Amino acid sequence: MALGAAQAWSQMLTPPPENKGIVYSRETAFNIKLATNRGLVPGVEFGRLRTYYKTTYFHVSVGELKDPKEQRQSAEQFQGQSFRPYVYGKQNNFYVVRSGWGIKRYYSEKAKQRGVAVGISYNVGPTLGLLKPYYLALCYPNPDRPGDCRVFEQKYSPENADMFLDQNGRIRGASTFTKGIDEISFRPGLNASIALHLDWGAFDEFVKAFEIGAMLDVFPSKIPILVGENNHQVFLNFFVNLQLGKRR
């Protein structure tokens, strides 16, 4: 009887295996990330629940990197044509496709109690940058009609710099998004991020999480987003992120 009581007491003192009671082994979550460069970064994560306190995942997201100095200006209607608002001095759009491998670690016991699990997430991986020329609608003088002008959609070049950087009304606006899409060039890089992770019911069927963090993008050379020499090859942005998904 004493031996049985000792065995029972020993079992009570022995902590259960960390993964005991885990119902789900995988999760898929969609990210809606808002970054400080005024960019929206949608993406998706594919995770594997290793223990109560650790999930590994692979992520893919798309977005646009902007220069902090970008300022959008209104466009003018000209001869019945409407153009989009434009960014003065911008010569390229820079879109990025990020991927990477990461880990979520929970530090809250509420992960077991289906409460708010508090932890961190971090990841690192490759980036594929897509550099697309930025076209403006420029108003050139019409030699046949003094005082009138003809509109041409052009990207920046040293030859049209005086028109492209004009601040006296010769810029009518930005061209459509598809203009220049056949001239895209590629810039490889790396990305990394770290965030405070809050998960409402870390092992419920449905994923409902919120993150606040920072992400870093690094490229081998400066990315010519604006005209001039003051471009960057390292981009740091802070973000908030909403995750919604499902476990199975």
N, C-alpha and C positions, 0 to 999 in steps of 0.2 A: 504493500500500500504506500509506504514511504517512497519506494522507488518510482511508482506511478506518479505520485505527486511531484517528485523532482523532475521527471520527464515533462510533465505538463507545464511546470514553471519555466523550464528551459525553452520550450516551444513558444511560450508567451514572450520571452525576452529576445528571441531570435527574430530580427526584422524580416519581413517577407521579401521575396525577390523583387527587384525594381520594376520588372515588367509584368508582374502578376496582376491580373484583372484588366489588362489592356484589351479592349474589344476590337479596336480598329488597328490596321497596320499601315494603311496608306491614306493620303489626303491630296486633294486637288483644290487649289485656291486661286481665285482671280484677284489681281491687285489693281487698285485705282490710286495712283500715287500723284500728289501735287507737290511740285518742287519750287524752290525759291526763284528759279529763273523764269517763272510764270509758265512753266511747261507742265503738261499732263502726261503721265507715264503709265499707260496701261500695260499689264503683263499677266503671266500665269506661273504658278509654282506647282511642282510635283514633289510631294514629300513622302518620306517613309518614317513611321513612328518607331523609334528604336527602343525607348523606355519611356517611363512617365515624364522624364526630365529632358529628353533629347529627341529631336527630330532632324533628320538630314533632308536636304531638298535640292532640286535643280530648278532654276528660274530662267524665263525669257521675257524681255520687255522691249518696247519701242518708245522712242521719244525724240525730242529735238533739243539740242544744246544751243543756247543763245548767249551772246555777249552781254555782260551786265550793263553796258552803256547803250544798248538798243532802246530807241524811243520811237514808238509808232506815231505816224502823222496821218492826218486825214487826206483823202484824195479828192480831186475835183472832177466834175463831169465836163466832158469836152465833146462838142458836136454830136450829142446824143450817145456818146460812149461813156460807160461807167467803169472806173478802175478801183482796185482794192486799196485800202490804206497801206502805206509803205513805211519802211524803216530807212531813214536817211543814212547814207554811207555804207549800207549793207551790200556785200558783193556775193555772198553764198549763204544758202540754208545748209545747216548741218544736222542731219538726222542720224540717230544711233540705234542699233539693234544690240542690246546687252544680253548676255547669258552668263551663267555662273553656278557654282556649287556652294551651298551654305549649310549652316547649322542653327537651329533654334534650341536654346537652353532655358529651361524654366527653373526658377528659384523659389517658387511659392508652393506650399503644401496644398493650396486650393486646386491645383491641377488634378489632384485625386478626388476632390470633393465637388467637382463640376462648378467651381466658382471662377473668379477671375484669376487666371494664371499669369504671373509676372515673370518676365525673363528678357533675354536679349536674342537678337538674330544677327548673323553676320555672313557675308558671302564675298567671293571673288571670282573673276572669270574674264573671258575675252569680250571685246566690243568690236562690232563692224560699223564703221562710220561711213555715211553716204553724203558726199559733198555735192550739192546741186546749185548751179549758177542762179543768181537772183536777178530777175529781169524787171526793168522799169519802163514805163511808157514815157518817152522823152519827146518834147515839143521842139522840133527844128523849124527855123524860119522857112516860109514858103516863098521861093524866088518869084513865082508867078503872081502871088497875091501879097503885096507888102502889108505888114501888120498881122498877117495870118500865119499859121504854122501847120506843119504836118507831123503826125504822131508816129514814132517808130518804137518798137519794143526791143530793148537792147540790154545785154549784160555789161558789166563793167570791163573796160579796157583802157590802157593808157591813152588811146586815141580819142575816146569820148569822155575822159575824166572831167573836163570842164562842164559838160552837160550832166553827167551822172551825179556830180557833186554840187550842182547849181542850187542855190537857195532863193532864187528870184522868180519862182513860178514856172520854170520850164519842165519840172517833174510833175506829170499828171497823176501818177499813182503806180502801184505794183501790178505786174502782169498776173495771169492766172497761175494756179499752183502747178499745172502740167507743163508750163513753159520752161524748157530746159531740162525736163526729166530724162531726155535721151542723152544728156551730157554728164550724167552722174559719174563721179569718180569715187574710189574707195580709200578709206583711211582706217587701218586696223589699230586697235588700242586695247587697254585693260580697264576694268571697272571693279570697284569694291564698295561695300556699304556696311554700316553697323547701325542698329536701331534698338530702342526700348520696345519690347513686344508685350502687348496686353491681349490675352485671349480669353473670351467669355466662354467657359466650358471647353477646356483644352482637349477633352476626349469625348465631347458630344459628337453626334453624327454630322452636324453642320458647323462649318468653320465661321467664326465671327471674331475677327481680330483687328487691332488698331496698332499702328507703329508710328514712332517719331524718331527720326534719325538723320544721318548724313551719308551722302554718296560721293565718290570720287571717280572721275574719268581722266585717264592719262593717255597721251598719244606721243609718238616718237618726235613729232615736229609741230610747230604752231599751226593752228587751223585758221585759214583766212576767211573769217566770217565778216569782218569789217574791212573797209579799205584802209590801208596804212600798216604800220609795223607793230602796233600795240595789240596784237592778237595773242592767244593763249594756247598752250598745249596741255595744261592741267586745269580741270574744271571741278570746283567743289560746290555742291548744292545741299541744302537741307530740305527735308521733306516730311510730309505726313502721308500715311498710307492706310487705306481701308482694304481688308481682306475678307472675301466671302467665298465659301466653297463647301466641299463635302468630304467626309471620310468614309472609308469602306474597309 
